[in-house]
Amino acid sequence: MRSSGAAVGVIVAAGLAITGWRFIGPDHLAYAIVVQGGFTFLGLLTGPLFVDTARRRYAVASAEPRIYALLGADALRRLLGRIGWNSVIGSLREQGEGHTRLSRLLRGTELSETGHAIAWVATLPLAVATVGAGHAVGAVQVLLAGLFLHGYPIMIQRIVRQRLRHPQNR
């Protein structure tokens, strides 16, 4: 079931990238946003297939949260908390049977990080192809939209995971 969902994610993401290129054009900000929506869908559907691959990647170095804070990820995390996004996501992560609340929250950060990493990885070849086709502005927009919609969520997941594992270091 998961592999068929992943195939759907690939088809939707590729379909949006190709049809968006044709009908919106690679130099429009709307294209960058549409294609990142497709890549988000791709990550959502394929992330569960890869969440348990190379688990050591989930280890967060003690310096990472400080670096991410300097890049603005912690401020974005706090803003998302103020508008209620973090509560919605937190309640979704707390649901489920079996494991403890903490283990469900940690697993949620891993799933989210994996999905966003897949979307970010999909962003890079599209940006290269966009530059190769002579659309440097479009490539920058695709990269910036990808950074905001996937890079920052990855940083936030790593900050949250560090805080969950080491609450004394807040």
Secondary structure, DSSP 8 states (H G I E B T S, - for coil): -HHHHHHHHHHHHHHHHHHHHHHT-TTSHHHHHHHHHHHHHHHHHHHHHHTTSSGGGG---TTHHHHHHHTTHHHHHHHHHHHTHHHHHHHHHH-SSSS-HHHHHHHHHHHHHHHHHHHHHHHHHHHHHHHHTT-HHHHHHHHHHHIIIIIHHHHHHHHHHHHHH-GGG-
